[in-house]
Amino acid sequence: MQATTGPGTPGMAGAPVAVARTGYQNFGSFFTDNVEDMIAVPRESYVPPERPFALNSASSLEHAATLPFGEPCRELFMIDFKNWTFINHGAFGGVCRPAHEEANQWREHCEAQPLRFLDRRVHLGGGGGELFPHMVRVIREMADFMGAQPQDLVFVPNATTGLNVAIQAAGLRPGDTMYMLNIGYGSVKKMAQAASAAAAGRGAGTDPSSEAGAGAGDGEAPGGIRVVYGEVTFPISGPRDIVDLVAATLPPGTTLAVFDSVTSNTALRLPVRELTRLARSRGCQVLVDGAHALGQLHLDLGRGVCAGEEEEAEEGAEAGADAGSRPSASTAPSAHHTGAAEGAAAREGGAQGQGDLEKGKQAEDDAEGDLSVPRRPVGAQESGGQGQGQGQGQGNEASDKADDDADGDLSVPDYFVANCHKWLCGPRGSAVLWVHPRRRGGVRPLVVSHGSGCGFTSDFIWDGCRDFTPYLGTSSALALWRRLGPARVRRHCRALLGRAVELLAGRWGAGAEAGAGAGAGGAGAEASGGAERAAGAQAAAGGAGASGGPRGGRLLAPSLDMCGMMALVELPGGLAASEPATSADAKYVQDLLHHRHAVEVPVKAVQGRLYVRLSSHVYNTLDDYKRLADAVDAIVAAEAQARAEAGAGQGQGTGSEQAATGTS
């Protein structure tokens, strides 16, 4: 027997809905359709559900396509630009207004009828749905943006969660080796320590350094896993230095290697594709920490592009495709400023009716960008990937090598994690975890709930009742990027970053040579020899800056070819209490910039030197970096005056003592 609800039923969309004894279709006792079925629908057959409300930000998204970069784009964000010079997008990002507004709309919609939102499939035009159907929709949008299959991608609250999941999935056992670079993220080192303690049966919270015989220097627990760090020392000459270091220090039989797309503390864009190929050729699982990647770099995960390695090919294919559709940014002209968004984003945008700027711009070129190291022919190292399943749990045995990439491309990692709240400007509490199909069977969420054992998507899509609206709001962040043009955003930000480095080099004493080289790299290295000039300037040492103290303004990276939308620039001398500079000195200078000058920028101590980590996003202008330079110069002058006064006071005190005692 069937019954129907008519238009007068409270809370329904108006059309009659058939009610039958079908039983539950989804996991647990949820009334929605099965998420595994929804996620598996082929792209060409998928019909996205309509939102149950009109987006408040629809007009601002349309308007965004006409905005020049720089100050006009500030209306798209909620940052207090009137009172702050904000050049620290790399820390916790800055949510764009459309994403924030959509998340709030979902919250209000949920509270109007919580059960309908969380538990029901409401029949609306275009497929209908509430929480789960729309979660699947946004996963599919994100997968297209990242060049991935939706079945391989899940949302997690933050990159930290995704990294923990991946490390757990690697199946590390006592005696196994986990490898990373010393410039990796600090919390990942903590995760390695916890994995070692857990493997030793001591519990993740055990401090291994307090145990007798523990490897206090690397966080190893006795009887746990071995943690090995590749030690990067500066200066470096280019990405090949990193590849050679890993080749020399990656221990045989390593179970898991972790590499960053962009390092947080040092803002280096690593040659991840080559590092992944190297590690996997030795039978090692690879986890890519892409916390800073999404938005900052071009991604094509299915082909192993995790750090923008093919950005130049992408730009070349797209340059001029929509020439004249956007005003040029006055602060950062670029020969390729009129490029468009990724082909994947264009495909998704067409499905959603939001990709007008990107139609027909699907760049599928396989050429490497300026960062990458010479690529081996596809399949050249197929035989090197044996044994990568050592130490695995269920589903991760070595036999799953048969499920490897069809073309045998060892540059595709096993796991990739990225934040949505950083460069993509999504709501905080949104990140993604991508897992290669060969590893999905062995991956489990940290929180087990109703979907456990029902499929990869089901495992992660519901981890208990909480606020899921940050994930849903990410859809509007993706829509904004489609409007602005991802490749165009990156070109603008890198060109602006190059001009900022050039400005600071001139102000703080590194000279025009370093600034010119950095600027060339930041503009896409269109002028040949830019990287070499910058590297030469980096090698120079000593000399005095404009203030008469040790000069600053030098780029930590060999050139901006190894940077994305962040870079470290050395501060002028005279800011550390003593040499070498420490993290206490870095905190002191950052506090002064924050509290005295309203400049939000991080200060880092690297190998005894102080650096500012610059970020560049669509709302920044060159004036932001001028204000930073002014603030630093003021702090340097104040510190010099304080030292002079302290020295004079000490001299007067010594003279008084000598007069009183009659000594000389």
Secondary structure as the mmCIF struct_conf table of DSSP 4:
data_model
#
loop_
_struct_conf.conf_type_id
_struct_conf.id
_struct_conf.beg_label_comp_id
_struct_conf.beg_label_asym_id
_struct_conf.beg_label_seq_id
_struct_conf.end_label_comp_id
_struct_conf.end_label_asym_id
_struct_conf.end_label_seq_id
STRN STRN1 ALA A 3 THR A 5
TURN_TY1_P TURN_TY1_P1 PRO A 7 GLY A 8
BEND BEND1 THR A 9 THR A 9
TURN_TY1_P TURN_TY1_P2 PRO A 10 GLY A 11
BEND BEND2 MET A 12 MET A 12
BEND BEND3 GLY A 14 ALA A 15
STRN STRN2 VAL A 17 VAL A 19
BEND BEND4 ASN A 26 PHE A 27
TURN_TY1_P TURN_TY1_P3 GLY A 28 SER A 29
BEND BEND5 THR A 32 THR A 32
HELX_LH_PP_P HELX_LH_PP_P1 ASP A 33 ASN A 34
HELX_RH_AL_P HELX_RH_AL_P1 VAL A 35 ALA A 40
BEND BEND6 VAL A 41 VAL A 41
HELX_RH_3T_P HELX_RH_3T_P1 ARG A 43 SER A 45
HELX_LH_PP_P HELX_LH_PP_P2 PRO A 48 ARG A 51
BEND BEND7 PRO A 52 PHE A 53
TURN_TY1_P TURN_TY1_P4 ASN A 56 SER A 57
HELX_RH_AL_P HELX_RH_AL_P2 ALA A 58 ALA A 64
TURN_TY1_P TURN_TY1_P5 ALA A 65 THR A 66
HELX_LH_PP_P HELX_LH_PP_P3 LEU A 67 PRO A 68
BEND BEND8 PHE A 69 GLY A 70
HELX_RH_3T_P HELX_RH_3T_P2 GLU A 71 LEU A 76
STRN STRN3 PHE A 77 PHE A 77
TURN_TY1_P TURN_TY1_P6 PHE A 81 ASN A 83
STRN STRN4 THR A 85 PHE A 86
HELX_RH_AL_P HELX_RH_AL_P3 HIS A 89 PHE A 92
STRN STRN5 CYS A 96 CYS A 96
HELX_RH_AL_P HELX_RH_AL_P4 ARG A 97 ALA A 112
BEND BEND9 GLN A 113 GLN A 113
HELX_RH_AL_P HELX_RH_AL_P5 PRO A 114 ASP A 119
HELX_RH_3T_P HELX_RH_3T_P3 GLY A 125 GLY A 127
BEND BEND10 GLU A 130 GLU A 130
HELX_RH_AL_P HELX_RH_AL_P6 LEU A 131 MET A 146
TURN_TY1_P TURN_TY1_P7 GLY A 147 GLY A 147
HELX_RH_3T_P HELX_RH_3T_P4 PRO A 150 ASP A 152
STRN STRN6 LEU A 153 VAL A 156
BEND BEND11 PRO A 157 ASN A 158
HELX_RH_AL_P HELX_RH_AL_P7 ALA A 159 ALA A 169
TURN_TY1_P TURN_TY1_P8 ALA A 170 GLY A 171
TURN_TY1_P TURN_TY1_P9 PRO A 174 GLY A 175
STRN STRN7 THR A 177 LEU A 181
TURN_TY1_P TURN_TY1_P10 ASN A 182 ILE A 183
BEND BEND12 GLY A 184 GLY A 184
HELX_RH_AL_P HELX_RH_AL_P8 GLY A 186 ALA A 199
TURN_TY1_P TURN_TY1_P11 ALA A 200 GLY A 201
BEND BEND13 ARG A 202 ARG A 202
TURN_TY1_P TURN_TY1_P12 ALA A 204 GLY A 205
HELX_RH_3T_P HELX_RH_3T_P5 PRO A 208 SER A 210
BEND BEND14 GLU A 211 GLU A 211
TURN_TY1_P TURN_TY1_P13 ALA A 212 GLY A 213
STRN STRN8 GLY A 215 GLY A 215
TURN_TY1_P TURN_TY1_P14 ALA A 216 GLY A 219
STRN STRN9 GLU A 220 GLU A 220
HELX_LH_PP_P HELX_LH_PP_P4 ALA A 221 ALA A 221
TURN_TY1_P TURN_TY1_P15 PRO A 222 GLY A 223
BEND BEND15 GLY A 224 GLY A 224
STRN STRN10 ARG A 226 GLY A 230
BEND BEND16 PHE A 234 PHE A 234
BEND BEND17 GLY A 238 GLY A 238
HELX_RH_AL_P HELX_RH_AL_P9 PRO A 239 THR A 249
BEND BEND18 LEU A 250 LEU A 250
TURN_TY1_P TURN_TY1_P16 PRO A 252 GLY A 253
BEND BEND19 THR A 255 THR A 255
STRN STRN11 LEU A 256 ASP A 260
BEND BEND20 SER A 261 SER A 261
STRN STRN12 VAL A 262 VAL A 262
TURN_TY1_P TURN_TY1_P17 SER A 264 THR A 266
STRN STRN13 ARG A 269 ARG A 269
HELX_RH_AL_P HELX_RH_AL_P10 VAL A 272 SER A 281
TURN_TY1_P TURN_TY1_P18 ARG A 282 GLY A 283
STRN STRN14 GLN A 285 ASP A 289
TURN_TY1_P TURN_TY1_P19 ALA A 291 ALA A 293
STRN STRN15 LEU A 294 LEU A 294
TURN_TY1_P TURN_TY1_P20 GLY A 295 GLN A 296
STRN STRN16 LEU A 297 LEU A 297
STRN STRN17 ASP A 300 ASP A 300
HELX_RH_3T_P HELX_RH_3T_P6 LEU A 301 ARG A 303
TURN_TY1_P TURN_TY1_P21 GLY A 304 GLY A 304
STRN STRN18 VAL A 305 VAL A 305
BEND BEND21 ALA A 307 GLY A 308
TURN_TY1_P TURN_TY1_P22 GLU A 309 GLU A 310
HELX_RH_AL_P HELX_RH_AL_P11 GLU A 311 GLU A 318
TURN_TY1_P TURN_TY1_P23 ALA A 319 GLY A 324
BEND BEND22 SER A 325 ARG A 326
HELX_LH_PP_P HELX_LH_PP_P5 PRO A 327 ALA A 329
TURN_TY1_P TURN_TY1_P24 SER A 330 THR A 331
TURN_TY1_P TURN_TY1_P25 ALA A 335 THR A 338
HELX_RH_AL_P HELX_RH_AL_P12 GLY A 343 GLN A 352
TURN_TY1_P TURN_TY1_P26 GLY A 353 GLY A 353
HELX_RH_3T_P HELX_RH_3T_P7 ASP A 356 GLU A 358
TURN_TY1_P TURN_TY1_P27 LYS A 359 GLY A 360
BEND BEND23 ASP A 370 SER A 372
HELX_LH_PP_P HELX_LH_PP_P6 VAL A 373 PRO A 377
TURN_TY1_P TURN_TY1_P28 VAL A 378 GLN A 381
HELX_RH_3T_P HELX_RH_3T_P8 GLU A 382 GLY A 385
TURN_TY1_P TURN_TY1_P29 GLN A 386 GLY A 391
TURN_TY1_P TURN_TY1_P30 GLN A 394 GLY A 395
BEND BEND24 GLU A 397 GLU A 397
HELX_RH_3T_P HELX_RH_3T_P9 ALA A 398 ASP A 403
BEND BEND25 ASP A 404 ASP A 404
TURN_TY1_P TURN_TY1_P31 ALA A 406 ASP A 407
TURN_TY1_P TURN_TY1_P32 LEU A 410 SER A 411
BEND BEND26 VAL A 412 VAL A 412
BEND BEND27 ASP A 414 ASP A 414
STRN STRN19 TYR A 415 ASN A 419
BEND BEND28 CYS A 420 LYS A 422
TURN_TY1_P TURN_TY1_P33 TRP A 423 LEU A 424
HELX_LH_PP_P HELX_LH_PP_P7 GLY A 426 PRO A 427
BEND BEND29 ARG A 428 GLY A 429
STRN STRN20 ALA A 431 VAL A 435
HELX_RH_AL_P HELX_RH_AL_P13 PRO A 437 ARG A 440
TURN_TY1_P TURN_TY1_P34 GLY A 441 GLY A 442
BEND BEND30 LEU A 446 VAL A 447
TURN_TY1_P TURN_TY1_P35 HIS A 450 GLY A 453
BEND BEND31 CYS A 454 CYS A 454
HELX_RH_AL_P HELX_RH_AL_P14 PHE A 456 ILE A 461
BEND BEND32 ASP A 463 ARG A 466
HELX_RH_AL_P HELX_RH_AL_P15 THR A 469 LEU A 484
HELX_RH_AL_P HELX_RH_AL_P16 PRO A 486 TRP A 508
TURN_TY1_P TURN_TY1_P36 GLY A 509 GLY A 509
BEND BEND33 ALA A 510 ALA A 510
HELX_RH_AL_P HELX_RH_AL_P17 ALA A 512 GLY A 522
TURN_TY1_P TURN_TY1_P37 ALA A 523 GLY A 524
BEND BEND34 ALA A 525 ALA A 525
BEND BEND35 ALA A 527 ALA A 527
TURN_TY1_P TURN_TY1_P38 SER A 528 GLY A 529
HELX_RH_AL_P HELX_RH_AL_P18 GLY A 530 ALA A 539
STRN STRN21 ALA A 544 ALA A 544
TURN_TY1_P TURN_TY1_P39 ALA A 546 SER A 547
BEND BEND36 GLY A 548 GLY A 549
STRN STRN22 PRO A 550 PRO A 550
STRN STRN23 LEU A 555 LEU A 555
BEND BEND37 LEU A 556 SER A 559
HELX_RH_3T_P HELX_RH_3T_P10 LEU A 560 MET A 562
BEND BEND38 GLY A 564 MET A 565
STRN STRN24 MET A 566 GLU A 570
HELX_LH_PP_P HELX_LH_PP_P8 LEU A 571 PRO A 572
BEND BEND39 GLY A 573 GLY A 574
BEND BEND40 ALA A 576 PRO A 580
HELX_LH_PP_P HELX_LH_PP_P9 ALA A 581 ALA A 581
HELX_RH_AL_P HELX_RH_AL_P19 SER A 583 HIS A 597
STRN STRN25 VAL A 599 GLU A 600
STRN STRN26 VAL A 603 VAL A 606
TURN_TY1_P TURN_TY1_P40 GLN A 607 GLY A 608
STRN STRN27 ARG A 609 SER A 615
TURN_TY1_P TURN_TY1_P41 VAL A 618 TYR A 619
HELX_RH_AL_P HELX_RH_AL_P20 LEU A 622 THR A 661
TURN_TY1_P TURN_TY1_P42 GLY A 662 GLY A 662
#
